[in-house]
Amino acid sequence: MNTSTLNTSPAGGPLVNTSTLSADSGSKTLSLNEGYFARRNLLDWVFAVVVLAGGLYAFARYGDFMDVYEKGILLATIPAATAMGWFWRPLQALMVTVSGFALLAIASYQGVNGGDLARADQVFWLKYFLSSQSAILWMSVLFFMSTVFYWLGMFASREVSGQSTILELLGSRIAWVAVGMALIGTLVRWYESYLIGPDIGHIPVSNLYEVFVLFCWMTAAFYLYFEAQYKTRALGAFVMLVVSAAVGFLLWYTVVREAHEIQPLVPALKSWWMKLHVPANFIGYGMFALAAMVALSYLVKQQANETRWYKLTPLWMLGVVLCFVPIVFRTRTPLEAGGSNYWLGYLLVSGLITAVILLGRKRIAARLPSFEVLDDVMYKAIAVGFAFFTIATVLGALWAAEAWGGYWSWDPKETWALIVWLNYAAWLHMRLMKGLRGTVASWWALVGLAVTSFAFLGVNMFLSGLHSYGTL
């Protein structure tokens, strides 16, 4: 017997077609999934209208100042932002909140004669919260706080009134606010650059200071997505370590090199390609860093009961790498004397972190999710990072052809980017074709982060070439 029925969802939502096949031996029910647009609720459509209205207003207001490529990017951003908000609904609240505060900051800069950068020191909320430098400093403090709360949650007791859950939740919520402040700071900095001069204005992804801000919030945002998908906050303690390390560098770079000052673009960067190439590149970097920290947590969990010191290699290597950083950024000139004290503090904190992980590895292992979850997060992070890094490399080649007359010139930055690409291409090949898992995959991901870090920073520090405008 074959019967067909039409049912509604328990909550009175969209209709779902179901067909029930029954016979003497039993029955089987086949359910058809709702369509993409049928799954949208009222808030989804309100969000889409807000994004569309904002995009069209920006096009009408500033379209005369854009070339055809920039207009295309703006128009493509409308469906892209809408799709992202529909895909992961927490982004809707984030986008609306960030846009609201950024517009408040822009409105607060308006004086009698239009935009006035001096108002950053005159208007209370600009001075302490919403100017680009203030927002980015808040981002830095909040990421540090998030890291501390995640680690407190890692070692807190679950039996005492859900203490661990509360602390980890605070770490997660603070990370969300930090991401929001980073985005507000980025958008306001973009506007501030145009207040300095129309010929100076540019999207803030042009130097190490700006891209480190980009790296921090992108890495944290992707982690928060995985946190929601896998319903575990235990990985936040590890992932926020690499974000906090980046924030530490950012603060040093701000104080010692005064890198927060907005500078005019060098000629090679005056291209619309930069708006696409750099963000895609740093999605790749952020995901590779996230995967490496998950790999570290995998190895810590695996060696939780190990007592032989030479078997605890990942932890010793973490300590060596963290302690090596101050040597790389050692004082070079008398003007940087204050920087040496900063890196001494960094050295002490690094040693403390390594000792905590080493001594508390059993408790940490008990709190971490299963090996299967860790392996899956690591794989997905590398897969997404590789996809965007591939796009960034292609876009970089097209940009190079426009700026320097050739798609590839074996510049040190290009060469190391190729090495990074080949490393993760091989990792994914071994995963998909040979079933690479576990210890080897984790070690490989950690080595990949070292290679990526050299391609990102090491090339700028020790090698010269066409990308020398990014030197430290």
Backbone torsions as a table, in degrees:
resi	resn	phi	psi	omega
1	MET	NA	140.0	-178.9
2	ASN	-124.8	118.2	179.0
3	THR	-124.4	148.4	177.7
4	SER	-121.9	137.6	179.4
5	THR	-130.2	156.8	177.8
6	LEU	-121.0	115.0	-174.7
7	ASN	-115.1	157.0	172.0
8	THR	-106.6	159.1	177.6
9	SER	-70.4	156.2	-178.3
10	PRO	-58.7	-30.0	-177.8
11	ALA	-88.1	6.4	-179.2
12	GLY	78.7	22.9	-177.8
13	GLY	-79.5	-158.2	-177.5
14	PRO	-62.1	151.3	179.1
15	LEU	-69.2	144.2	178.7
16	VAL	-125.9	125.0	178.4
17	ASN	-77.0	130.8	174.7
18	THR	-131.1	140.1	176.4
19	SER	-116.8	128.9	-179.1
20	THR	-111.1	120.7	177.7
21	LEU	-104.1	121.1	-178.2
22	SER	-127.4	150.3	177.8
23	ALA	-152.0	-178.9	-178.0
24	ASP	-62.5	-32.0	-175.6
25	SER	-82.3	-9.6	-179.5
26	GLY	148.8	-167.1	-178.2
27	SER	-140.9	160.6	-179.7
28	LYS	-141.7	132.4	-178.8
29	THR	-110.6	127.7	177.3
30	LEU	-109.8	125.8	-179.3
31	SER	-113.6	135.9	177.4
32	LEU	-96.4	133.5	-179.9
33	ASN	-68.8	151.6	176.1
34	GLU	-68.0	152.7	177.5
35	GLY	-69.1	165.0	-176.3
36	TYR	-58.3	-47.6	-178.0
37	PHE	-76.8	-27.0	178.5
38	ALA	-66.9	-23.7	-180.0
39	ARG	-81.2	-6.9	-178.9
40	ARG	-77.9	137.7	176.5
41	ASN	-101.9	-177.6	-175.2
42	LEU	-61.0	-42.5	-179.4
43	LEU	-63.6	-34.4	176.7
44	ASP	-59.9	-44.5	-177.9
45	TRP	-72.1	-35.7	175.0
46	VAL	-62.2	-43.1	178.1
47	PHE	-60.6	-43.0	179.7
48	ALA	-61.7	-40.8	179.0
49	VAL	-65.0	-41.5	179.3
50	VAL	-62.6	-45.2	178.8
51	VAL	-62.4	-44.1	179.7
52	LEU	-62.3	-45.1	-179.9
53	ALA	-63.1	-43.0	179.0
54	GLY	-64.3	-42.6	179.6
55	GLY	-65.5	-43.3	179.8
56	LEU	-68.1	-35.9	176.6
57	TYR	-63.8	-44.9	178.5
58	ALA	-61.8	-38.5	179.5
59	PHE	-65.9	-43.5	-179.1
60	ALA	-68.6	-36.9	-176.0
61	ARG	-78.2	-40.6	-171.9
62	TYR	-117.7	5.9	-177.9
63	GLY	-59.0	-32.6	-179.0
64	ASP	-67.7	-18.9	-178.9
65	PHE	-96.0	1.8	-176.9
66	MET	-108.5	150.3	170.7
67	ASP	-88.3	179.6	-173.7
68	VAL	-64.1	-32.7	-179.9
69	TYR	-70.2	-43.0	179.8
70	GLU	-65.6	-36.1	175.2
71	LYS	-63.3	-41.1	178.0
72	GLY	-62.6	-41.1	178.8
73	ILE	-63.3	-44.1	179.9
74	LEU	-61.8	-46.7	-178.6
75	LEU	-65.7	-36.4	178.6
76	ALA	-70.2	-25.3	179.5
77	THR	-66.2	-29.9	-177.3
78	ILE	-61.9	-57.4	178.0
79	PRO	-67.5	-30.8	-179.9
80	ALA	-65.5	-45.8	178.9
81	ALA	-64.8	-39.3	178.4
82	THR	-63.1	-46.2	180.0
83	ALA	-62.4	-39.8	178.3
84	MET	-63.8	-42.5	178.4
85	GLY	-65.6	-35.2	176.8
86	TRP	-72.5	-36.9	-178.9
87	PHE	-66.1	-43.8	-179.8
88	TRP	-134.0	101.1	-168.9
89	ARG	-61.4	-31.0	176.3
90	PRO	-56.1	-25.2	178.0
91	LEU	-66.1	-25.8	178.8
92	GLN	-61.8	-50.0	178.9
93	ALA	-63.2	-39.2	179.4
94	LEU	-62.8	-48.7	-177.9
95	MET	-62.4	-44.5	-178.3
96	VAL	-65.9	-43.8	-179.7
97	THR	-64.2	-47.4	179.8
98	VAL	-61.3	-44.0	179.4
99	SER	-62.2	-41.3	-179.9
100	GLY	-61.8	-47.9	-179.2
101	PHE	-70.4	-35.0	177.0
102	ALA	-64.5	-41.2	177.7
103	LEU	-66.8	-36.1	175.4
104	LEU	-61.6	-42.8	178.8
105	ALA	-63.5	-44.4	179.8
106	ILE	-62.1	-43.0	178.1
107	ALA	-63.7	-34.4	-178.4
108	SER	-71.2	-21.4	177.3
109	TYR	-77.4	-12.1	-175.4
110	GLN	-77.6	123.4	176.4
111	GLY	-111.2	-160.1	-179.1
112	VAL	-63.1	-38.5	-176.8
113	ASN	-106.3	30.0	-179.9
114	GLY	96.6	-155.7	-178.0
115	GLY	-63.1	133.1	-177.5
116	ASP	-135.7	111.9	-177.0
117	LEU	-64.7	-25.3	-179.0
118	ALA	-64.8	-20.6	-179.4
119	ARG	-67.6	-12.1	176.7
120	ALA	-61.9	-25.6	178.2
121	ASP	-100.8	0.2	-175.1
122	GLN	-110.9	-33.9	-178.6
123	VAL	-92.2	127.7	-171.6
124	PHE	-53.6	-54.2	-173.9
125	TRP	-72.7	-22.0	171.9
126	LEU	-72.2	-45.7	-175.7
127	LYS	-63.8	-38.7	-171.7
128	TYR	-107.8	-12.8	-174.5
129	PHE	-136.6	-48.0	-162.9
130	LEU	-107.8	-12.4	171.9
131	SER	-64.3	157.9	-172.4
132	SER	-59.4	-43.8	-178.1
133	GLN	-66.7	-40.1	178.6
134	SER	-64.5	-44.4	-179.3
135	ALA	-63.0	-40.5	-178.4
136	ILE	-71.8	-33.9	174.2
137	LEU	-65.8	-40.0	174.8
138	TRP	-62.2	-41.1	176.1
139	MET	-55.4	-45.2	-177.7
140	SER	-62.2	-48.5	-180.0
141	VAL	-61.8	-42.7	-177.0
142	LEU	-67.7	-36.8	177.0
143	PHE	-66.2	-39.3	175.1
144	PHE	-61.6	-45.4	179.4
145	MET	-61.9	-42.0	178.8
146	SER	-59.7	-43.9	179.6
147	THR	-60.4	-44.4	-179.7
148	VAL	-62.2	-45.0	-178.6
149	PHE	-66.5	-37.8	176.8
150	TYR	-61.5	-41.7	-178.9
151	TRP	-72.9	-35.6	174.3
152	LEU	-62.3	-40.1	176.9
153	GLY	-64.9	-32.0	179.4
154	MET	-63.0	-36.8	-175.1
155	PHE	-103.2	-6.9	-179.8
156	ALA	-73.0	162.5	-178.7
157	SER	-84.6	136.8	175.8
158	ARG	-80.9	-18.8	-176.3
159	GLU	-80.0	-23.2	-175.5
160	VAL	-90.8	88.1	174.7
161	SER	51.3	37.3	178.4
162	GLY	61.6	33.9	-175.5
163	GLN	-56.7	-45.5	-179.0
164	SER	-62.1	-45.0	-179.1
165	THR	-61.1	-41.5	-179.3
166	ILE	-64.9	-45.4	-178.6
167	LEU	-64.5	-42.9	178.3
168	GLU	-66.2	-36.9	176.6
169	LEU	-63.5	-41.2	176.3
170	LEU	-61.5	-42.9	177.7
171	GLY	-59.0	-41.9	-179.8
172	SER	-66.5	-46.2	-178.4
173	ARG	-65.4	-39.2	178.4
174	ILE	-65.4	-37.3	176.6
175	ALA	-61.6	-40.3	177.0
176	TRP	-60.3	-45.3	179.7
177	VAL	-63.9	-38.5	178.8
178	ALA	-62.4	-42.3	176.7
179	VAL	-60.5	-43.2	178.7
180	GLY	-61.6	-43.9	179.2
181	MET	-65.5	-35.8	177.2
182	ALA	-62.8	-43.6	179.6
183	LEU	-67.7	-40.2	176.4
184	ILE	-61.4	-46.6	178.7
185	GLY	-59.7	-39.6	179.6
186	THR	-65.4	-47.0	-178.6
187	LEU	-66.0	-41.7	-179.8
188	VAL	-68.4	-37.5	177.3
189	ARG	-62.0	-38.1	177.0
190	TRP	-58.6	-45.9	179.2
191	TYR	-67.5	-41.2	-179.7
192	GLU	-60.3	-35.1	179.9
193	SER	-63.1	-32.5	177.2
194	TYR	-77.1	-25.8	175.0
195	LEU	-68.5	-32.3	176.9
196	ILE	-64.9	-41.4	178.4
197	GLY	176.7	138.8	-179.2
198	PRO	-56.9	-30.9	-179.0
199	ASP	-82.9	-11.2	179.4
200	ILE	-95.2	-27.8	-176.3
201	GLY	-56.6	136.6	179.9
202	HIS	-163.7	159.6	175.0
203	ILE	-63.8	133.1	-173.8
204	PRO	-78.6	68.5	173.7
205	VAL	-138.6	34.8	-168.0
206	SER	-106.4	-12.1	-180.0
207	ASN	-141.8	177.3	-174.0
208	LEU	-63.6	-37.9	178.5
209	TYR	-58.3	-49.8	-175.7
210	GLU	-68.8	-39.2	-178.4
211	VAL	-76.4	-23.0	174.0
212	PHE	-69.4	-37.4	173.5
213	VAL	-60.9	-44.7	178.2
214	LEU	-58.9	-46.1	179.7
215	PHE	-60.0	-44.2	-176.5
216	CYS	-61.6	-51.5	-174.7
217	TRP	-74.5	-31.9	177.6
218	MET	-66.5	-45.1	179.5
219	THR	-61.4	-44.5	179.9
220	ALA	-65.3	-41.5	-178.6
221	ALA	-64.1	-43.3	178.3
222	PHE	-65.4	-38.3	176.9
223	TYR	-61.9	-44.1	-179.1
224	LEU	-60.7	-32.6	175.7
225	TYR	-65.2	-47.7	178.7
226	PHE	-63.1	-37.1	178.7
227	GLU	-58.9	-42.7	179.4
228	ALA	-70.9	-40.1	-177.0
229	GLN	-67.7	-40.5	-175.9
230	TYR	-97.6	-1.4	175.8
231	LYS	54.0	46.3	174.8
232	THR	-145.0	135.7	178.6
233	ARG	-106.4	2.8	-175.1
234	ALA	-64.8	-29.3	-178.3
235	LEU	-74.2	-15.4	-178.8
236	GLY	-58.9	-34.7	179.9
237	ALA	-59.9	-37.6	-178.7
238	PHE	-82.3	-46.2	-176.4
239	VAL	-65.2	-38.4	-179.4
240	MET	-69.3	-15.3	174.6
241	LEU	-63.6	-45.4	-178.4
242	VAL	-70.9	-32.7	175.8
243	VAL	-66.0	-44.4	179.3
244	SER	-65.4	-35.8	175.7
245	ALA	-61.9	-41.5	177.6
246	ALA	-65.5	-39.3	177.4
247	VAL	-64.3	-39.7	177.1
248	GLY	-58.7	-45.4	176.5
249	PHE	-62.3	-41.9	-178.5
250	LEU	-59.5	-43.0	-179.7
251	LEU	-66.6	-42.5	176.5
252	TRP	-61.1	-44.9	-178.9
253	TYR	-63.3	-32.8	179.2
254	THR	-71.5	-46.8	-173.9
255	VAL	-75.6	-47.4	-173.4
256	VAL	-80.4	-40.1	-176.2
257	ARG	-102.8	-2.6	-178.1
258	GLU	51.7	42.7	-174.3
259	ALA	-74.2	-10.3	-178.9
260	HIS	-74.0	-14.2	178.4
261	GLU	-66.6	133.2	179.6
262	ILE	-75.9	125.4	-177.7
263	GLN	-116.4	152.3	175.3
264	PRO	-63.5	152.7	178.1
265	LEU	-73.8	143.0	169.7
266	VAL	-72.2	155.9	-174.9
267	PRO	-53.2	-38.4	-176.2
268	ALA	-64.0	-23.9	-177.0
269	LEU	-93.2	-3.3	-179.7
270	LYS	-82.4	71.6	-177.0
271	SER	-150.0	145.5	177.2
272	TRP	-70.0	-16.5	176.8
273	TRP	-60.2	-31.5	-178.0
274	MET	-59.9	-34.9	-178.1
275	LYS	-64.7	-22.8	-179.0
276	LEU	-103.0	-44.8	-173.5
277	HIS	-64.4	-48.5	-173.5
278	VAL	-67.6	-49.8	177.6
279	PRO	-58.5	-42.0	178.8
280	ALA	-61.7	-40.2	179.8
281	ASN	-61.3	-41.8	-174.3
282	PHE	-83.3	-16.5	166.0
283	ILE	-64.4	-42.8	176.4
284	GLY	-60.5	-50.0	179.8
285	TYR	-59.3	-44.8	-178.4
286	GLY	-62.4	-42.4	-179.4
287	MET	-70.0	-35.4	176.9
288	PHE	-65.6	-40.0	177.7
289	ALA	-65.4	-42.5	178.1
290	LEU	-60.2	-45.6	-179.9
291	ALA	-61.6	-38.8	-179.2
292	ALA	-66.1	-39.2	179.5
293	MET	-70.0	-35.0	173.9
294	VAL	-65.1	-39.3	177.6
295	ALA	-62.2	-39.9	177.1
296	LEU	-62.2	-42.9	178.8
297	SER	-64.0	-34.8	177.1
298	TYR	-60.9	-46.6	-177.7
299	LEU	-69.1	-35.8	176.6
300	VAL	-63.4	-44.9	178.6
301	LYS	-63.2	-39.4	-177.7
302	GLN	-66.7	-33.8	-175.7
303	GLN	-106.2	25.4	-176.9
304	ALA	-59.3	-37.7	-175.7
305	ASN	-100.0	9.0	-179.2
306	GLU	-75.2	133.3	179.7
307	THR	-111.6	-16.2	179.4
308	ARG	-79.3	122.8	-171.0
309	TRP	-61.8	-35.2	-177.1
310	TYR	-74.0	-11.5	176.4
311	LYS	-86.6	-10.3	-179.1
312	LEU	-93.7	39.3	-174.4
313	THR	-54.6	-44.5	-177.8
314	PRO	-57.1	-38.4	-178.6
315	LEU	-72.5	-41.5	177.5
316	TRP	-64.1	-39.3	179.7
317	MET	-65.8	-37.5	176.4
318	LEU	-58.6	-45.7	179.1
319	GLY	-62.5	-43.2	179.9
320	VAL	-62.4	-45.7	-178.6
321	VAL	-64.1	-46.4	-180.0
322	LEU	-62.8	-39.5	-179.7
323	CYS	-75.7	-19.0	178.2
324	PHE	-75.4	-25.8	-177.6
325	VAL	-56.6	-48.3	179.1
326	PRO	-59.4	-28.8	178.3
327	ILE	-69.4	-39.7	179.6
328	VAL	-64.2	-41.8	-177.2
329	PHE	-100.3	35.5	-178.7
330	ARG	-66.2	163.5	-178.8
331	THR	-62.9	131.4	-179.2
332	ARG	-109.7	-31.9	-177.2
333	THR	-134.4	160.0	177.9
334	PRO	-57.7	-29.2	-179.3
335	LEU	-66.0	-20.3	-177.0
336	GLU	-100.7	19.3	-177.1
337	ALA	-59.3	-37.7	178.0
338	GLY	-63.2	-29.4	-179.8
339	GLY	-64.5	-31.7	-179.5
340	SER	-65.6	-38.7	176.9
341	ASN	-65.0	-37.0	178.5
342	TYR	-61.3	-46.2	-177.9
343	TRP	-72.4	-23.7	172.3
344	LEU	-65.5	-42.9	175.3
345	GLY	-62.4	-40.2	177.7
346	TYR	-60.6	-40.8	179.8
347	LEU	-61.6	-44.1	-179.4
348	LEU	-65.3	-43.9	179.0
349	VAL	-63.5	-40.7	179.2
350	SER	-61.5	-43.8	177.9
351	GLY	-63.3	-38.1	178.8
352	LEU	-65.1	-43.7	179.6
353	ILE	-61.1	-45.8	-179.7
354	THR	-61.4	-42.7	-179.8
355	ALA	-64.6	-40.6	179.8
356	VAL	-62.9	-44.5	179.9
357	ILE	-66.3	-39.9	-178.1
358	LEU	-65.6	-46.5	-176.4
359	LEU	-79.1	-27.2	-177.2
360	GLY	-104.7	20.9	-171.5
361	ARG	-64.2	-30.8	179.8
362	LYS	-67.2	-44.5	179.4
363	ARG	-67.4	-39.8	178.5
364	ILE	-61.1	-45.0	-179.1
365	ALA	-60.2	-37.2	-179.6
366	ALA	-68.2	-25.9	-177.6
367	ARG	-90.6	-21.6	-178.4
368	LEU	-70.9	152.5	176.5
369	PRO	-67.2	177.3	-175.8
370	SER	-64.8	162.1	177.6
371	PHE	-58.9	-35.8	-178.9
372	GLU	-63.7	-41.6	178.6
373	VAL	-66.8	-45.5	179.3
374	LEU	-59.4	-44.4	180.0
375	ASP	-64.0	-39.1	-178.6
376	ASP	-69.0	-42.0	178.1
377	VAL	-63.2	-43.3	179.5
378	MET	-60.3	-45.0	179.8
379	TYR	-63.0	-47.2	-177.2
380	LYS	-67.0	-37.2	178.0
381	ALA	-63.5	-43.7	179.5
382	ILE	-67.8	-38.9	179.9
383	ALA	-62.9	-46.4	178.7
384	VAL	-65.9	-44.9	178.8
385	GLY	-59.7	-41.6	-179.7
386	PHE	-64.9	-40.1	179.4
387	ALA	-60.7	-47.9	-178.3
388	PHE	-72.3	-34.0	177.7
389	PHE	-66.5	-35.2	175.8
390	THR	-63.9	-45.5	177.6
391	ILE	-60.4	-44.0	-179.7
392	ALA	-62.3	-39.0	-179.8
393	THR	-66.2	-41.7	177.0
394	VAL	-63.9	-44.8	178.5
395	LEU	-63.2	-37.4	177.5
396	GLY	-63.3	-38.6	178.0
397	ALA	-64.8	-40.9	178.2
398	LEU	-66.2	-38.8	177.6
399	TRP	-64.9	-42.8	179.3
400	ALA	-61.2	-39.0	178.8
401	ALA	-62.2	-36.8	179.5
402	GLU	-75.1	-39.7	-174.3
403	ALA	-84.5	-38.8	-172.2
404	TRP	-120.5	-1.0	174.8
405	GLY	86.4	6.4	178.7
406	GLY	-152.4	146.6	-177.4
407	TYR	-71.7	-30.2	-175.2
408	TRP	-148.0	134.0	-177.1
409	SER	-132.0	8.6	-178.0
410	TRP	55.5	32.4	169.2
411	ASP	-60.1	147.5	-178.7
412	PRO	-52.1	-39.7	179.6
413	LYS	-65.3	-42.6	179.1
414	GLU	-65.9	-41.4	-178.7
415	THR	-63.3	-44.5	179.9
416	TRP	-72.3	-29.8	173.4
417	ALA	-63.1	-39.4	176.7
418	LEU	-64.5	-39.5	178.1
419	ILE	-62.4	-43.3	177.3
420	VAL	-60.3	-45.9	-178.6
421	TRP	-61.7	-45.5	-179.4
422	LEU	-64.8	-36.9	179.7
423	ASN	-60.3	-50.1	-177.0
424	TYR	-77.4	-26.1	173.0
425	ALA	-63.7	-41.7	178.1
426	ALA	-66.6	-39.4	178.7
427	TRP	-60.4	-47.4	-179.3
428	LEU	-67.7	-37.1	177.6
429	HIS	-60.9	-46.4	-180.0
430	MET	-66.0	-33.7	178.7
431	ARG	-67.7	-47.9	-173.9
432	LEU	-78.8	-34.5	-175.1
433	MET	-95.7	-32.9	-175.2
434	LYS	-116.2	1.0	177.7
435	GLY	71.2	34.7	-179.6
436	LEU	-57.3	128.1	-178.8
437	ARG	-147.4	171.4	165.3
438	GLY	64.6	-133.8	-169.5
439	THR	-60.6	-50.0	-177.9
440	VAL	-62.4	-43.9	179.2
441	ALA	-61.2	-39.4	-179.1
442	SER	-67.7	-45.5	177.4
443	TRP	-60.9	-41.5	-179.1
444	TRP	-63.1	-39.9	178.9
445	ALA	-65.4	-36.9	177.4
446	LEU	-67.4	-42.9	176.0
447	VAL	-62.3	-38.5	178.4
448	GLY	-59.9	-38.1	177.8
449	LEU	-65.6	-38.4	177.6
450	ALA	-62.2	-43.8	178.6
451	VAL	-64.3	-43.3	-179.8
452	THR	-64.1	-40.6	179.8
453	SER	-62.6	-39.3	178.1
454	PHE	-67.9	-40.2	178.2
455	ALA	-62.9	-33.9	-177.8
456	PHE	-80.0	-53.3	-174.2
457	LEU	-107.2	-42.1	-174.8
458	GLY	-59.6	-41.8	178.8
459	VAL	-61.0	-41.0	-179.9
460	ASN	-65.5	-31.1	-175.4
461	MET	-85.6	-39.2	-168.4
462	PHE	-113.5	-15.5	-177.2
463	LEU	-123.4	158.3	178.7
464	SER	-126.8	154.6	-178.9
465	GLY	177.4	-156.3	-178.3
466	LEU	-66.2	-22.1	-179.7
467	HIS	-96.6	22.1	-175.4
468	SER	-68.3	-11.3	175.9
469	TYR	-66.3	-11.1	178.3
470	GLY	-99.6	18.6	-177.5
471	THR	-69.0	158.3	177.1
472	LEU	-79.5	NA	NA
